[in-house]
């Protein structure tokens, strides 16, 4: 603001000074023409006539010979030669405007205009001038007015700017104080958003949305930790009990063997649960990055069916791979085998009848389906089937950690796809892993 006011004041000062100088130049030109006309007539009463055309008290006129002798003048400059030397010679060659230092008879510096005039007596130099005292006084008053008014304007502008800035930043301070009080232990607290609908209001809304996401993330982490603790407690408790039984005296070799087999089974369950939790943790951290290679979908389905074939036969069920068109895509084969394995395991645990694996290519995507002939999903559970530790009420009695389908969803998301579940119209559940069809390089 100081720079703006300074530049504005300088421009105004220069314009005002230029206007005064132009006014003085116009007046000097008019008076020099009048005196030149008087001198050109060769009137012997030039001295007395000069008083009539010389102007105000601060104005003067003088007629000089080419040699610098005063031929006529007004009382203010009587006894002085206003042009000498080089200035006199320049005036003889053409009109001249020059400044003269102050003299006692006039106030301030002088400005003169000199022209040469041909008269019956020969060439003479007509000099008219005026004092710049009044002009300088006006400029001084203007400078003082600009300095005082500019300083006052600067103070007022600073106060106004401070007030506007403080008012504009008051919502920011309110949000800062509220943000300082927000903690993970106390949910539901949000930043106050002003009604101005400006950038600050949009910032507050964005920060509140971020707090919503963070609070939802904290809630998921707390639920995840609680469910993981619950799932780990059961196999660890069983493992501890079996080992305590094995350590009791009087146990037969068969009893010890059964206890150790049970302990080994619970250890396998713990290992599987730890691996599932690791996959979920890597997905949350963005580190579940697929290593894409060329995958033959028919070979993939056949490998998964072969791995679970004996388990299906032990349960008195069949595991079939439906024929389909040859499909190849770039994907992480190990991740896809894990996802399909979880889908098949889910069908064997909770479904009935035959389990079928099939692949369908449509709309630029590849769908890997695992369906069965069981009762299907509870309609109220379908939308929650891929949530972590989500299990239908009837599924809790048949084991499982509730992480199988959530891992399927994580693997699908890491490939840019999605997982979905539905009930078949003819009965049974259908779990689908949908992947974008990325062609092998």
C-alpha positions in Angstrom: 0.0 0.0 0.0 2.9 2.4 0.8 4.4 1.7 -2.7 1.0 2.3 -4.4 0.4 5.5 -2.5 3.9 6.7 -3.1 3.7 6.0 -6.9 0.3 7.6 -7.0 1.5 10.7 -5.2 4.5 11.0 -7.4 2.4 10.8 -10.6 -0.1 13.4 -9.2 2.8 15.7 -8.2 4.4 15.4 -11.7 1.1 16.0 -13.5 0.3 19.0 -11.4 3.8 20.4 -11.9 3.6 19.8 -15.6 0.2 21.6 -15.7 1.7 24.6 -13.9 4.7 24.7 -16.2 2.5 24.6 -19.3 0.4 27.4 -17.9 3.5 29.5 -17.3 4.9 28.7 -20.7 1.6 29.7 -22.4 1.6 33.0 -20.4 5.2 33.7 -21.3 4.6 33.0 -24.9 1.6 35.4 -25.1 3.5 38.2 -23.3 6.6 37.8 -25.4 4.5 38.1 -28.5 3.0 41.4 -27.2 6.3 42.9 -26.2 7.9 41.8 -29.5 5.1 43.5 -31.4 5.6 46.7 -29.4 9.4 46.6 -30.0 9.0 45.8 -33.6 7.0 49.1 -34.2 10.1 51.0 -32.9 8.0 53.0 -30.4 10.2 55.3 -28.4 8.0 54.8 -25.4 8.9 51.2 -25.0 10.0 51.5 -21.3 6.6 52.9 -20.3 4.7 50.5 -22.5 6.4 47.5 -21.0 4.6 48.1 -17.7 1.3 47.7 -19.5 2.2 44.3 -20.9 4.5 43.0 -18.2 1.7 41.3 -16.2 1.6 40.9 -12.5 4.0 42.1 -9.9 6.1 38.9 -10.2 6.3 39.3 -14.0 9.0 41.3 -15.7 10.2 42.2 -19.2 13.5 43.5 -20.7 14.7 44.5 -24.2 18.4 43.8 -24.8 20.7 44.6 -27.7 22.7 41.9 -29.3 25.7 43.1 -27.3 23.8 42.6 -24.0 22.9 46.2 -23.2 19.6 46.9 -21.6 17.5 49.1 -23.8 14.3 49.0 -21.8 13.0 47.1 -18.8 10.5 46.9 -16.0 11.3 48.1 -12.5 11.8 44.6 -11.1 14.9 44.0 -13.2 16.2 47.5 -13.7 19.9 47.7 -13.5 20.3 43.9 -14.3 21.0 42.1 -17.5 19.0 39.0 -17.5 20.7 37.3 -20.4 24.5 37.2 -20.9 27.1 35.2 -22.8 26.0 31.9 -24.3 22.3 32.3 -23.4 22.3 35.7 -25.2 23.8 34.2 -28.3 21.4 31.3 -28.3 18.4 33.7 -28.0 19.7 35.6 -31.0 19.5 32.4 -33.0 16.0 31.4 -31.9 13.4 31.4 -29.1 14.9 30.4 -25.7 13.4 29.3 -22.4 15.7 29.4 -19.4 15.6 29.6 -15.6 17.4 32.3 -13.6 18.5 32.2 -10.0 16.4 34.2 -7.5 17.0 38.0 -7.3 16.1 40.3 -4.4 13.3 42.0 -6.1 11.3 38.8 -6.9 10.3 35.8 -4.9 12.0 32.5 -5.9 13.7 31.4 -9.0 12.8 33.0 -12.4 11.7 31.5 -15.7 12.4 33.5 -18.8 11.5 33.4 -22.5 13.7 35.2 -25.0 13.1 35.9 -28.7 14.9 38.0 -31.2 13.0 40.8 -33.0 14.0 42.8 -36.1 13.4 46.5 -35.4 14.2 49.7 -37.3 17.2 50.0 -35.0 18.4 46.5 -35.8 17.9 43.1 -34.1 17.1 43.2 -30.5 16.3 40.5 -27.8 13.0 40.6 -26.0 13.1 38.9 -22.6 9.9 38.2 -20.6 9.8 36.3 -17.4 8.0 35.5 -14.1 8.8 34.4 -10.6 8.4 30.7 -9.8 7.7 31.5 -6.2 4.0 31.0 -6.3 4.4 27.9 -8.5 6.9 26.4 -6.1 4.6 27.3 -3.1 1.7 25.4 -4.8 4.0 22.4 -5.4 5.2 22.5 -1.8 1.6 22.6 -0.5 0.6 19.7 -2.8 3.6 17.7 -1.7 2.7 18.3 2.0 -0.9 17.4 1.3 0.1 14.2 -0.5 2.5 13.2 2.2 0.0 13.8 5.0 -2.9 12.4 3.1 -0.9 9.4 1.9 0.3 8.7 5.5 -3.2 8.9 6.8 -4.5 6.8 3.9 -1.8 4.2 4.6 -2.8 4.0 8.3 -6.5 3.7 7.5 -5.8 1.1 4.8 -3.6 -0.8 7.1 -6.2 -0.8 9.8 -8.9 -1.8 7.3 -6.7 -4.5 5.9 -5.9 -5.8 9.3 -9.6 -5.8 10.2 -10.6 -7.6 6.9 -7.8 -10.1 7.3 -8.6 -10.8 10.9 -12.3 -11.2 10.0 -11.4 -13.5 7.1 -9.1 -15.6 9.2 -11.4 -15.8 12.3 -13.0 -19.0 10.9 -9.5 -20.4 10.4 -8.6 -19.8 14.0 -11.9 -21.4 15.1 -11.1 -24.4 13.0 -7.5 -24.5 14.4 -8.8 -24.5 18.0 -11.4 -27.3 17.2 -8.7 -29.3 15.3 -6.4 -29.1 18.4 -9.2 -30.7 20.4 -9.9 -33.6 18.0 -8.5 -36.9 19.1 -9.0 -40.6 18.1 -10.5 -41.3 21.5 -13.4 -38.9 21.0 -15.3 -39.5 17.8 -17.8 -37.2 16.0 -16.1 -33.9 16.5 -15.8 -31.8 13.4 -14.5 -28.4 12.4 -16.9 -25.5 12.3 -17.5 -24.5 8.7 -18.5 -20.8 7.9 -21.5 -20.0 5.8 -19.5 -17.8 3.4 -19.1 -20.6 0.7 -15.6 -19.3 -0.1 -12.2 -21.1 -0.1 -12.1 -21.3 3.7 -15.5 -22.9 3.8 -14.5 -25.4 1.2 -11.3 -26.1 3.1 -13.3 -26.7 6.3 -15.6 -29.1 4.4 -12.6 -30.9 2.9 -11.0 -31.3 6.3 -14.3 -32.6 7.8 -14.5 -35.2 5.0 -10.9 -36.2 5.8 -11.9 -36.5 9.5 -14.8 -38.7 8.4 -12.4 -41.0 6.5 -9.9 -41.1 9.3 -12.6 -41.9 11.9 -14.0 -44.6 9.6 -10.4 -46.0 9.3 -9.9 -45.9 13.0 -13.2 -47.7 13.5 -12.2 -50.4 11.0 -8.8 -50.8 12.7 -10.4 -51.2 16.1 -12.9 -53.7 14.8 -10.2 -55.5 12.9 -8.0 -55.7 16.0 -10.9 -56.9 18.2 -12.0 -59.5 15.7 -8.4 -60.7 15.1 -8.0 -61.0 18.9 -11.2 -63.0 19.1 -10.2 -65.3 16.3 -6.8 -65.9 17.7 -8.1 -66.6 21.2 -10.0 -69.8 20.2 -7.2 -71.7 18.5 -4.6 -70.6 21.1 -6.9 -71.7 23.9 -7.5 -75.1 22.2 -3.7 -75.4 21.6 -2.9 -74.7 25.2 -5.5 -77.1 26.5 -4.2 -79.9 24.2 -0.7 -79.4 25.4 -1.7 -79.4 29.0 -3.6 -82.6 28.5 -0.5 -84.1 26.8 1.7 -83.2 29.8 -0.5 -85.0 32.3 0.8 -88.2 33.8 -0.8 -91.5 32.9 -1.6 -90.6 29.2 -1.4 -93.4 26.8 0.5 -93.3 23.5 -2.7 -93.0 21.6 -4.0 -90.2 23.7 -0.7 -88.3 23.4 -0.8 -88.8 19.6 -4.4 -87.5 19.4 -3.4 -84.4 21.5 -0.4 -83.7 19.3 -2.5 -84.1 16.1 -5.1 -81.7 17.5 -2.3 -79.2 18.5 -0.9 -79.5 15.0 -4.3 -78.8 13.5 -4.8 -75.7 15.6 -1.2 -74.6 14.7 -2.1 -74.9 11.0 -5.2 -72.8 11.7 -3.1 -70.2 13.4 -0.6 -70.1 10.5 -3.5 -69.7 8.0 -5.1 -66.9 10.0 -1.7 -65.1 10.3 -1.2 -65.4 6.5 -4.7 -64.0 5.9 -4.1 -61.1 8.3 -0.9 -60.4 6.5 -2.6 -60.2 3.1 -5.2 -57.8 4.6 -2.5 -55.6 6.2 -0.6 -55.4 2.9 -3.7 -54.4 1.1 -4.5 -51.6 3.6 -0.9 -50.3 3.2 -1.1 -50.4 -0.6 1.6 -53.0 -0.7 -0.5 -55.8 -2.3 0.9 -55.2 -5.7 0.2 -57.9 -8.3 3.2 -59.4 -10.2 1.5 -59.8 -13.6 2.5 -62.7 -15.7 0.6 -64.5 -18.5 -2.1 -66.7 -17.0 -4.0 -69.4 -18.8 -7.4 -69.3 -17.1 -8.2 -73.0 -18.0 -4.9 -74.2 -16.4 -5.6 -71.9 -13.3 -9.1 -73.4 -12.8 -7.8 -76.9 -13.3 -5.0 -76.4 -10.7 -7.4 -75.1 -8.1 -9.9 -77.9 -8.7 -7.1 -80.5 -8.4 -5.9 -79.0 -5.1 -9.4 -79.2 -3.5 -10.5 -82.4 -5.3 -9.7 -84.8 -2.4 -11.4 -82.5 0.1 -14.5 -82.4 -2.0 -14.5 -86.3 -2.4 -14.1 -86.7 1.4 -17.2 -84.6 1.8 -19.1 -86.8 -0.7 -19.2 -83.9 -3.3 -17.8 -83.2 -6.7 -15.7 -80.3 -7.9 -16.0 -79.6 -11.6 -14.5 -77.1 -14.1 -17.0 -76.0 -16.7 -15.6 -75.9 -20.3 -15.2 -72.5 -21.9 -13.3 -70.5 -24.5 -9.6 -70.2 -24.1 -8.8 -67.1 -22.0 -5.4 -65.6 -21.3 -4.6 -62.4 -19.3 -1.9 -60.7 -17.4 -2.4 -61.2 -13.7 -0.7 -62.5 -10.5 -1.2 -66.2 -10.7 -0.4 -66.9 -7.0 -2.9 -64.3 -5.9 -5.6 -65.6 -8.2 -5.0 -69.2 -7.0 -5.4 -67.9 -3.4 -8.6 -66.0 -4.2 -10.1 -69.0 -6.1 -9.0 -71.3 -3.3 -10.9 -69.2 -0.7 -14.0 -69.1 -3.0 -13.9 -72.9 -3.3 -13.3 -73.4 0.4 -16.2 -71.2 1.2 -18.4 -73.2 -1.2 -17.3 -76.5 0.4 -17.8 -75.3 3.9 -21.2 -73.5 3.6 -22.7 -74.9 0.4 -24.1 -78.2 -0.7 -24.1 -80.4 -3.8 -21.6 -80.0 -6.7 -19.2 -77.1 -6.8 -18.4 -75.6 -10.3 -15.6 -73.4 -11.5 -16.2 -71.5 -14.7 -14.7 -68.5 -16.5 -16.6 -66.0 -18.7 -15.2 -63.2 -20.8 -17.6 -60.3 -21.4 -17.4 -56.5 -21.8 -13.6 -56.3 -21.6 -13.5 -58.3 -18.3 -12.9 -61.8 -17.2 -15.3 -63.3 -14.6 -14.2 -66.3 -12.5 -17.3 -67.9 -10.9 -17.5 -70.5 -8.1 -21.1 -71.7 -7.5 -22.8 -74.5 -5.6 -26.2 -76.1 -5.1 -26.6 -75.1 -1.4 -29.1 -72.8 0.2 -27.2 -69.7 -0.9 -26.6 -66.5 1.1 -28.9 -65.1 3.6 -30.4 -62.1 1.7 -29.5 -59.8 4.6 -25.9 -61.1 4.5 -25.2 -60.7 0.7 -24.1 -57.1 1.0 -21.7 -57.9 3.9 -20.2 -61.1 2.5 -16.9 -59.5 1.6 -16.5 -57.6 4.9 -13.7 -58.7 7.2 -14.7 -61.3 9.8 -18.2 -61.3 8.4 -20.0 -64.6 8.9 -23.6 -65.5 8.7 -25.2 -66.9 11.9 -25.2 -70.4 10.6 -21.6 -70.3 9.4 -20.1 -69.8 12.8 -20.7 -73.5 13.6 -18.7 -74.8 10.7 -15.4 -72.9 11.4 -13.5 -70.4 9.4 -12.2 -67.0 10.3 -14.5 -64.8 8.2 -11.5 -63.5 6.2 -11.7 -65.7 3.1 -14.0 -63.6 1.0 -12.5 -60.3 2.2 -9.2 -61.5 0.8 -10.9 -62.3 -2.5 -12.2 -58.7 -2.5 -8.7 -57.4 -1.7 -7.0 -59.4 -4.5 -9.7 -58.2 -6.9 -9.2 -54.6 -6.0 -5.4 -54.9 -6.3 -5.9 -56.1 -9.9 -8.4 -53.2 -10.6 -11.4 -55.4 -10.5 -14.1 -56.3 -8.0 -15.7 -59.3 -6.2 -19.4 -59.9 -5.9 -21.8 -62.5 -4.5 -25.3 -63.5 -5.4 -27.9 -66.3 -5.1 -28.6 -68.3 -8.2 -32.2 -68.4 -9.4 -32.2 -72.2 -9.4 -30.7 -72.2 -5.9 -27.2 -72.0 -4.5 -24.6 -69.3 -4.1 -22.5 -67.7 -6.9 -19.3 -65.9 -5.9 -17.6 -64.0 -8.8 -14.1 -62.5 -9.1 -14.2 -59.9 -11.9 -10.9 -58.8 -13.4 -10.2 -56.3 -16.2 -8.9 -58.2 -19.3 -5.3 -57.0 -19.5 -3.6 -58.7 -22.4 -0.2 -60.3 -21.8 2.8 -58.3 -23.2 
